[in-house]
Amino acid sequence: MKKEKIGFIGLGIMGRPMAENLIKAGYDLIAYDVNRASMEPLLAEGAAGAGSIKEVAEKSGVIITMLPNSPHVKAVMFGKDGVLESTKSGAIVIDMSSIAPLVSREVGEEAKKRGIAFLDAPVSGGEPKAINKTLAIMVGGEAEVFEKAKELLFVMGSSVTYVGEIGSGNTVKLANQIIVALNIAAMSEAMVLSVKSGVDPVKVYEAIRGGLAGSTVLDAKMPMVLDGNFKPGFRIELHIKDLANALETAHEVGAPLPLTSQMMEILQALKVDGLEKNDHSAVIRFYEKLAGVEVRKEK
Ligand code: NAD
């Protein structure tokens, strides 16, 4: 795979460090983002810049997309001068965005008609793990395509798991997003209770992080809350998108999600308060407002 030229489309919070790590690993990379400014840092690090999606697709043996949601992926993949029309037969397209599994399957079917291999390979871990190459990557698609792409995926992540046919990667990602959102809500409820009862939140965090209530979510998000730092990271608006996809998918397959639907309303309330661009650790601000306290480290 190392000889293949990599096309990378979508250089936001996640895409940029992932593409940087591919360049550092010696891959020849051609990049594109609708927002020219997002491309600049990568060009300075040795990537070639493309003027269009068509140019990326025509010049690459592997095309990776890292875009916000299903409509963006559809816009980039389908239609005139889109990825699928412009990609060489025999190439591999890997969509690493978190989108609806149904849309992954639509893209996969269209790719197959054109002799293009397709994987859905969403990630978990956020910006820090994208930078450190320690993302968890969950991959759907044909097993032999996965085998070909594995080496490349291991450049960006430390855990790369094949989970089944096309769409399965995004189904697993939805499961991941439910667990993360509900963990943040549980952490927030517990911390607001503790502070309102007069206990120092730093002590609460220290006391519980090594026990059964300790978690990766707690260790990633509690320091941000204590510092009052809600800079994303993972924006609330993106988590709303994931839970909307989870609820839609769940209703299609007949799996009611009572806690996820409540979580969605908490995120919607935060959006009404204008906090949709905050990191999702700002879920605690919903609970802080209810109880009239703030969970912060003493300055
Ligand atoms: P982002 O908004 O920072 O980046 C998306 C990029 O895609 C932007 O630079 C945007 O200009 C570009 N883009 C949008 N439409 C385009 C188009 N038509 N053609 C070319 N470029 C286009 O988002 P992000 O945080 O990097 O997230 C990307 C995906 O990864 C999302 O699906 C998100 O849910 C998922 N994800 C994010 C995180 C995180 O912590 N940020 C963690 C895991 C997964």
Boltz pocket constraint, residues with backbone or C-beta under 6 A from the ligand:
constraints:
  - pocket:
      binder: B
      contacts: [[A, 9], [A, 10], [A, 11], [A, 12], [A, 13], [A, 14], [A, 15], [A, 32], [A, 33], [A, 34], [A, 35], [A, 38], [A, 66], [A, 67], [A, 68], [A, 69], [A, 72], [A, 75], [A, 76], [A, 96], [A, 97], [A, 98], [A, 99], [A, 123], [A, 124], [A, 125], [A, 126], [A, 127], [A, 233], [A, 234], [A, 235], [A, 238]]
      max_distance: 6.0
